[in-house]
């Protein structure tokens, strides 16, 4: 167990553990986000993470982790496709990556379907 995790805010249990981006108390079942993430949101800084939790930045190269259907194309984007020089944006419907995919052109992707290469 990680000794640096805070106790549960509801029952003060000390056996908290991480599950993705959340902290979980096995004693009462309470789930919450850790304080540093809340502090980043309060300052207006939006942290965008990939499917495995790595922080993304403008100019990164990412790999698509699952096959994606593309409207108007007979084939979609296959898993394993590398996308270079991404740009982080506040796009529609949670699409927070603006990029150019070879063979498809300019498009928006969700950070939950890519991982940092």
C-alpha angles and dihedrals in degrees: 000000000000110000092201095069116107122242120260111282091217106045101009090236114167098208097084119149137186122255109180106304094340133084115225132199111212092197099061102009095239116155124198142158117255119255098250091061090050091049091052091052092049092054090053094249111137113206114204116202131190127233093282097042103263116143112246126214136186112282096026123139115233137184124222108240099197136028114267129204114229119204111240096018124098090217127038134216108292124225110264096037111144118225116195132203100014123190122213114227140161095248134173122288095004096306099143102166123076113195148142114248116201110250094013107055131215115358146146122249134188116243089228091072098051137063129202112264 
